[in-house]
């Protein structure tokens, strides 16, 4: 793996500089949304329980007692250790929320209200507060009180049923895609709510009016399911798993080479002709019956066999060279090693080297999306538990004596 030059210093504070965010969530969905805001300049204060912290600190592979995943999920954030089960801690949350623009939480519906931290209570002191609430099933409806994780949402949203080879057990995508999709929907909601707040500024409401963003994990997944429901509604068709193929669009599949697999998407009409020429099957490319997608779908097995026969004796690199030369979309299956060694990832700034609080140097994903005038940046490493508690509390007027008393009572 080649060495990477240090990332350039950010040329702008980010488009969200000046935005203050209070994060009360844990694990994936809420924290990923807050991380995205932090990457673009927001001041994110992450509240986590004293002693243990966010459980993500202990998930998967660790170095010196801390997950390396943590270094990505919590970069650019400040950590405030608070025991929210104690009334004094909840009083601190109210004081912080009164000064924040956005609050992010992903507790089970009703938990915030039980703590007297519901939106009605918090917005009474801060009418401009925008509150993102991510949960398994949403804040309303007959399932709202059920515990919901991303894996369940992926099943209910329709994704898990399709992620399988025909007749075999459905498999998970491999990452917590349901949580991440919900996070990104939440970020979209926050930005729209802030725009609305800006539009409602008045003498009576100097900061404008905030609102609640209710994101259900299963709905975020379902929103990405393309034609799944319309096809059932119109034709009674229940889409079934199709492995690596893309049903109803041809050709688009994975094909075995002698040293691995390639993914080929030759489903555009002109692309199909170029693909057939590249594999020596001009007869198929010139066949009028295959000029449109409908005709290709009807003979997809024949087309897949032709591509598969051509790819089988060749290596992945040879196949990709030929298809790239023909301007046919194709690619290999990337592992972590492939990503780390790929020059395009590196040229695009998608491999960013950081040093953790424990002194570990490692590469982490870069910033997405890329803004030309106000790009995001990694401004600070992920915090240790409670690293910023004193600084954050002093900002809201907590005195050194009060800090000491709070620590003694286990609030911090």
C-alpha positions as CSV (number, residue, x, y, z in Angstrom):
1,X,0.0,0.0,0.0
2,X,1.4,3.4,-1.0
3,X,1.8,6.1,1.6
4,X,-0.6,9.0,1.6
5,X,0.4,12.6,1.9
6,X,-1.2,14.5,4.8
7,X,-4.6,16.0,4.1
8,X,-4.5,19.7,3.2
9,X,-5.7,22.1,5.9
10,X,-9.3,23.0,5.3
11,X,-9.8,26.2,3.3
12,X,-13.2,26.9,4.9
13,X,-14.8,26.1,8.2
14,X,-17.6,24.3,6.3
15,X,-21.1,25.3,5.2
16,X,-22.5,24.4,8.6
17,X,-20.1,26.4,10.7
18,X,-21.9,28.1,13.5
19,X,-24.6,25.4,13.7
20,X,-24.8,23.9,17.2
21,X,-26.0,20.3,17.4
22,X,-26.8,18.2,20.5
23,X,-26.5,14.5,19.9
24,X,-28.3,12.2,22.4
25,X,-28.3,9.1,20.3
26,X,-26.0,6.1,20.3
27,X,-24.7,3.3,18.1
28,X,-25.4,4.1,14.4
29,X,-28.4,5.9,13.1
30,X,-28.4,9.1,15.2
31,X,-24.6,9.4,15.5
32,X,-24.1,8.9,11.8
33,X,-26.5,11.8,11.1
34,X,-24.6,14.0,13.6
35,X,-21.3,12.9,12.2
36,X,-22.3,14.0,8.7
37,X,-23.3,17.4,10.1
38,X,-20.0,17.6,12.0
39,X,-18.0,16.8,8.9
40,X,-19.3,20.0,7.3
41,X,-18.6,22.3,10.2
42,X,-21.3,21.9,12.8
43,X,-20.3,21.9,16.5
44,X,-21.7,18.6,17.6
45,X,-21.8,17.9,21.4
46,X,-22.3,14.2,21.9
47,X,-23.9,13.1,25.2
48,X,-22.9,9.7,26.4
49,X,-23.2,7.8,29.7
50,X,-20.3,8.1,32.1
51,X,-18.2,5.0,32.6
52,X,-19.3,3.1,29.6
53,X,-20.0,5.7,26.9
54,X,-21.7,4.9,23.6
55,X,-21.7,1.1,23.1
56,X,-20.1,1.7,19.7
57,X,-16.8,2.4,21.5
58,X,-16.7,-1.4,22.1
59,X,-18.0,-2.7,18.8
60,X,-15.9,-4.9,16.4
61,X,-12.1,-4.6,16.2
62,X,-10.5,-2.5,18.9
63,X,-7.2,-0.8,19.7
64,X,-6.2,0.0,23.2
65,X,-9.8,-0.7,24.4
66,X,-11.5,1.5,21.8
67,X,-13.2,0.5,18.5
68,X,-11.5,1.8,15.4
69,X,-15.1,2.3,14.1
70,X,-15.5,4.9,16.8
71,X,-12.7,7.0,15.1
72,X,-15.0,7.4,12.1
73,X,-18.4,7.7,13.7
74,X,-17.3,10.3,16.2
75,X,-14.8,12.5,14.4
76,X,-15.3,16.2,14.7
77,X,-17.5,15.8,17.8
78,X,-17.1,16.8,21.4
79,X,-17.9,14.3,24.2
80,X,-20.0,15.2,27.2
81,X,-20.4,12.5,29.8
82,X,-23.9,12.7,31.4
83,X,-26.0,10.2,33.2
84,X,-29.4,11.0,31.7
85,X,-31.1,8.9,34.4
86,X,-30.3,11.7,36.9
87,X,-32.5,14.8,37.0
88,X,-29.5,17.1,37.2
89,X,-28.2,15.7,33.9
90,X,-31.5,16.3,32.2
91,X,-31.5,19.9,33.5
92,X,-28.1,20.3,31.7
93,X,-29.6,18.9,28.5
94,X,-32.4,21.5,28.7
95,X,-29.9,24.3,29.1
96,X,-27.9,23.0,26.2
97,X,-31.0,22.5,24.0
98,X,-32.0,26.1,24.7
99,X,-28.8,27.2,22.9
100,X,-28.6,24.6,20.2
101,X,-30.0,24.7,16.6
102,X,-30.5,20.9,16.3
103,X,-31.1,18.0,18.6
104,X,-30.5,14.4,17.4
105,X,-31.9,11.4,19.2
106,X,-32.6,7.8,18.4
107,X,-34.2,6.4,21.6
108,X,-37.3,4.3,21.6
109,X,-40.4,6.6,21.3
110,X,-41.5,7.9,24.6
111,X,-38.1,7.9,26.3
112,X,-37.5,11.6,25.8
113,X,-41.0,12.4,27.0
114,X,-40.5,10.2,30.1
115,X,-37.4,12.3,30.8
116,X,-39.4,15.5,30.2
117,X,-37.2,16.2,27.2
118,X,-39.9,16.0,24.6
119,X,-40.1,18.5,21.8
120,X,-42.9,20.5,23.3
121,X,-40.9,21.0,26.5
122,X,-37.6,21.9,24.8
123,X,-39.2,24.1,22.1
124,X,-41.0,26.2,24.7
125,X,-37.5,27.6,25.6
126,X,-36.2,27.4,22.1
127,X,-38.9,27.8,19.4
128,X,-36.2,27.5,16.7
129,X,-35.0,24.1,17.8
130,X,-35.0,21.4,15.0
131,X,-35.3,17.9,16.5
132,X,-34.4,14.8,14.5
133,X,-36.0,11.6,16.0
134,X,-34.9,8.3,14.5
135,X,-36.6,5.1,15.6
136,X,-37.5,1.7,14.2
137,X,-41.1,2.4,13.4
138,X,-41.6,6.1,13.9
139,X,-43.2,8.2,16.6
140,X,-46.8,7.1,15.7
141,X,-48.6,4.0,14.5
142,X,-49.4,0.7,16.1
143,X,-45.8,-0.5,16.0
144,X,-44.2,2.6,17.5
145,X,-43.4,1.0,20.9
146,X,-41.7,-2.1,19.4
147,X,-37.9,-2.2,19.6
148,X,-36.4,-1.6,16.2
149,X,-32.9,-2.2,14.8
150,X,-31.7,-1.7,11.3
151,X,-31.7,-5.4,10.5
152,X,-35.4,-5.6,11.3
153,X,-36.1,-2.4,9.3
154,X,-34.3,-3.9,6.3
155,X,-36.7,-6.8,6.4
156,X,-39.8,-4.8,6.9
157,X,-38.8,-2.3,4.3
158,X,-38.6,-5.0,1.6
159,X,-34.8,-5.2,1.2
160,X,-34.0,-8.4,3.0
161,X,-36.4,-10.5,0.9
162,X,-34.6,-9.5,-2.3
163,X,-31.1,-10.0,-1.0
164,X,-30.6,-13.7,-1.8
165,X,-30.1,-16.3,-4.4
166,X,-33.5,-17.7,-5.6
167,X,-34.7,-20.4,-3.2
168,X,-31.9,-19.7,-0.6
169,X,-32.0,-17.9,2.8
170,X,-32.0,-14.1,2.5
171,X,-28.8,-12.6,3.7
172,X,-27.9,-9.2,5.2
173,X,-26.3,-6.6,3.0
174,X,-23.1,-6.8,5.1
175,X,-23.3,-3.4,6.8
176,X,-26.0,-1.7,8.8
177,X,-27.5,-0.1,5.7
178,X,-31.0,0.4,7.3
179,X,-29.4,2.7,10.0
180,X,-27.3,4.6,7.5
181,X,-30.2,5.2,5.1
182,X,-32.3,6.5,8.0
183,X,-29.4,8.8,9.0
184,X,-29.1,10.3,5.6
185,X,-32.8,10.8,5.4
186,X,-32.5,12.5,8.8
187,X,-29.8,14.8,7.5
188,X,-31.9,15.8,4.5
189,X,-34.8,16.5,6.9
190,X,-32.6,18.7,9.1
191,X,-31.4,20.8,6.2
192,X,-35.0,21.3,5.0
193,X,-36.1,22.2,8.5
194,X,-33.3,24.7,8.8
195,X,-34.3,26.3,5.5
196,X,-37.9,26.5,6.7
197,X,-36.7,28.1,10.0
198,X,-34.8,30.7,8.0
199,X,-37.9,31.5,6.0
200,X,-40.0,32.0,9.2
201,X,-37.7,34.5,11.0
202,X,-39.8,37.3,12.4
203,X,-39.8,39.9,15.1
204,X,-41.8,37.5,17.2
205,X,-39.6,34.5,16.4
206,X,-36.1,35.9,15.9
207,X,-34.5,32.5,15.0
208,X,-37.5,31.2,13.0
209,X,-39.6,28.2,13.9
210,X,-38.1,24.7,14.3
211,X,-39.9,21.4,13.9
212,X,-39.7,17.7,14.5
213,X,-38.3,15.3,11.9
214,X,-39.7,11.8,12.4
215,X,-37.6,9.2,10.6
216,X,-38.5,5.5,10.8
217,X,-35.8,3.0,9.9
218,X,-38.1,0.8,7.9
219,X,-39.5,3.8,5.9
220,X,-36.0,5.0,5.0
221,X,-35.4,1.5,3.5
222,X,-38.8,1.3,1.8
223,X,-38.2,4.7,0.2
224,X,-35.3,3.2,-1.7
225,X,-37.2,0.1,-3.0
226,X,-37.8,1.6,-6.5
227,X,-40.7,-0.2,-8.3
228,X,-41.4,-2.8,-5.7
229,X,-44.8,-1.5,-4.6
230,X,-46.1,0.0,-7.9
231,X,-45.5,-3.3,-9.6
232,X,-47.5,-5.2,-7.0
233,X,-50.2,-2.5,-7.0
234,X,-50.6,-2.5,-10.8
235,X,-50.0,-6.1,-11.7
236,X,-50.0,-8.2,-8.5
237,X,-46.4,-9.0,-9.1
238,X,-44.3,-9.8,-6.0
239,X,-40.7,-9.2,-6.8
240,X,-38.6,-12.2,-5.8
241,X,-34.8,-12.5,-5.1
242,X,-32.6,-12.8,-8.2
243,X,-29.1,-13.0,-6.8
244,X,-26.7,-10.8,-8.6
245,X,-29.0,-10.1,-11.6
246,X,-31.2,-7.1,-12.0
247,X,-34.6,-8.4,-12.8
248,X,-36.3,-6.8,-15.8
249,X,-33.2,-5.1,-17.0
250,X,-30.6,-6.9,-19.1
251,X,-27.8,-7.6,-19.2
252,X,-26.7,-6.7,-15.7
253,X,-25.1,-9.4,-13.6
254,X,-21.9,-10.8,-12.1
255,X,-19.8,-13.1,-14.2
256,X,-17.1,-15.5,-13.1
257,X,-13.5,-15.1,-14.5
258,X,-10.8,-17.6,-13.7
259,X,-9.5,-15.5,-10.9
260,X,-12.6,-13.7,-9.5
261,X,-15.8,-12.0,-10.5
262,X,-16.7,-8.9,-12.6
263,X,-19.9,-7.0,-12.5
264,X,-21.1,-5.9,-16.0
265,X,-24.0,-3.4,-16.6
266,X,-24.6,-3.6,-20.4
267,X,-28.3,-2.7,-20.2
268,X,-28.3,0.5,-22.3
269,X,-29.2,-0.1,-25.9
270,X,-26.0,1.3,-27.3
271,X,-24.0,-0.1,-24.5
272,X,-25.3,-3.6,-25.3
273,X,-24.1,-3.3,-28.9
274,X,-20.6,-2.3,-27.7
275,X,-20.6,-5.1,-25.1
276,X,-21.4,-7.7,-27.7
277,X,-18.7,-6.4,-30.0
278,X,-16.2,-6.5,-27.2
279,X,-16.9,-10.2,-26.5
280,X,-17.0,-11.2,-30.2
281,X,-20.8,-11.6,-30.4
282,X,-21.7,-9.1,-33.1
283,X,-24.5,-11.4,-34.1
284,X,-26.3,-10.7,-30.8
285,X,-25.5,-7.0,-31.0
286,X,-27.1,-6.8,-34.5
287,X,-30.1,-8.9,-33.7
288,X,-33.2,-6.6,-34.0
289,X,-35.0,-8.6,-31.3
290,X,-32.3,-7.5,-28.8
291,X,-32.2,-3.8,-29.7
292,X,-34.5,-2.9,-26.8
293,X,-34.6,-3.9,-23.1
294,X,-37.8,-5.9,-23.4
295,X,-36.3,-8.2,-26.0
296,X,-33.1,-8.7,-24.0
297,X,-35.1,-9.5,-20.9
298,X,-36.9,-12.3,-22.8
299,X,-33.5,-13.8,-23.8
300,X,-31.5,-12.9,-20.7
301,X,-30.3,-16.4,-20.1
302,X,-28.8,-16.6,-23.6
303,X,-27.1,-13.2,-23.2
304,X,-25.8,-14.1,-19.7
305,X,-24.4,-17.4,-21.1
306,X,-22.6,-15.5,-23.9
307,X,-21.0,-13.1,-21.5
308,X,-20.2,-15.8,-19.0
309,X,-18.5,-18.0,-21.7
310,X,-16.3,-15.1,-22.8
311,X,-15.3,-14.1,-19.3
312,X,-14.7,-17.6,-17.8
313,X,-11.2,-18.3,-19.4
314,X,-10.0,-14.7,-18.8
315,X,-8.7,-12.9,-15.8
316,X,-10.5,-10.0,-14.1
317,X,-7.9,-7.5,-15.2
318,X,-8.2,-8.6,-18.9
319,X,-12.0,-8.5,-18.8
320,X,-12.0,-5.0,-17.3
321,X,-9.4,-3.7,-19.7
322,X,-11.5,-4.9,-22.7
323,X,-14.8,-3.6,-21.3
324,X,-13.3,-0.2,-20.3
325,X,-11.9,0.2,-23.8
326,X,-15.4,-0.5,-25.1
327,X,-17.0,2.0,-22.7
328,X,-19.1,-0.6,-21.0
329,X,-19.7,-0.1,-17.3
330,X,-17.9,-2.9,-15.4
331,X,-16.0,-3.4,-12.2
332,X,-14.4,-5.8,-9.8
333,X,-15.6,-6.8,-6.3
334,X,-13.6,-4.6,-4.0
335,X,-12.3,-5.8,-0.6
336,X,-10.9,-3.5,2.0
337,X,-7.4,-4.2,0.6
338,X,-8.6,-3.3,-2.9
339,X,-10.0,0.0,-1.6
340,X,-6.9,0.9,0.3
341,X,-4.7,0.2,-2.7
342,X,-6.8,1.9,-5.3
343,X,-5.3,5.1,-6.8
344,X,-8.7,6.6,-7.6
345,X,-9.9,6.4,-4.0
346,X,-6.6,8.1,-3.0
347,X,-6.8,10.8,-5.7
348,X,-10.3,11.7,-4.6
349,X,-9.3,12.2,-1.0
350,X,-11.4,9.2,0.2
351,X,-8.6,7.7,2.3
352,X,-7.8,10.1,5.1
353,X,-5.1,9.3,7.7
354,X,-5.8,10.2,11.3
355,X,-4.2,9.6,14.6
356,X,-6.5,8.4,17.4
357,X,-6.4,9.5,21.0
358,X,-4.6,6.3,21.8
359,X,-1.9,7.1,19.2
360,X,-3.0,4.7,16.5
361,X,-2.4,6.0,12.9
362,X,-5.1,4.6,10.6
363,X,-6.9,5.5,7.4
364,X,-10.6,6.4,7.5
365,X,-13.2,7.3,4.9
366,X,-13.0,10.8,3.5
367,X,-15.8,13.3,3.3
368,X,-18.9,12.9,1.2
369,X,-20.3,14.8,-0.6
370,X,-17.6,17.1,-2.1
371,X,-18.5,20.8,-2.1
372,X,-16.4,23.0,-4.3
373,X,-16.6,26.3,-2.3
374,X,-17.2,25.0,1.3
375,X,-15.9,21.5,1.6
376,X,-16.1,19.4,4.7
377,X,-13.0,18.3,6.6
378,X,-11.8,16.2,9.5
379,X,-10.9,18.9,12.0
380,X,-10.4,16.9,15.1
381,X,-10.1,13.2,16.1
382,X,-12.9,11.3,17.9
383,X,-13.0,12.3,21.6
384,X,-12.3,10.1,24.6
385,X,-15.2,9.6,26.9
386,X,-16.1,12.9,28.6
387,X,-13.1,14.7,27.1
388,X,-15.0,17.9,26.6
389,X,-17.4,17.8,29.5
390,X,-15.8,20.6,31.4
391,X,-15.4,22.9,28.4
392,X,-19.0,22.3,27.2
393,X,-20.5,22.9,30.7
394,X,-18.5,26.1,31.3
395,X,-19.9,27.4,28.0
396,X,-23.4,27.4,29.6
397,X,-22.2,28.9,32.9
398,X,-21.4,25.9,35.1
399,X,-18.8,26.9,37.6
400,X,-15.8,24.9,38.7
401,X,-17.4,24.2,42.1
402,X,-20.6,23.0,40.4
403,X,-18.6,20.8,38.1
404,X,-16.9,19.2,41.1
405,X,-20.2,18.6,42.8
406,X,-21.7,17.0,39.6
407,X,-18.7,14.7,39.4
408,X,-19.0,13.7,43.0
409,X,-22.7,12.8,42.5
410,X,-21.9,10.7,39.4
411,X,-23.9,13.1,37.1
412,X,-20.7,13.5,34.9
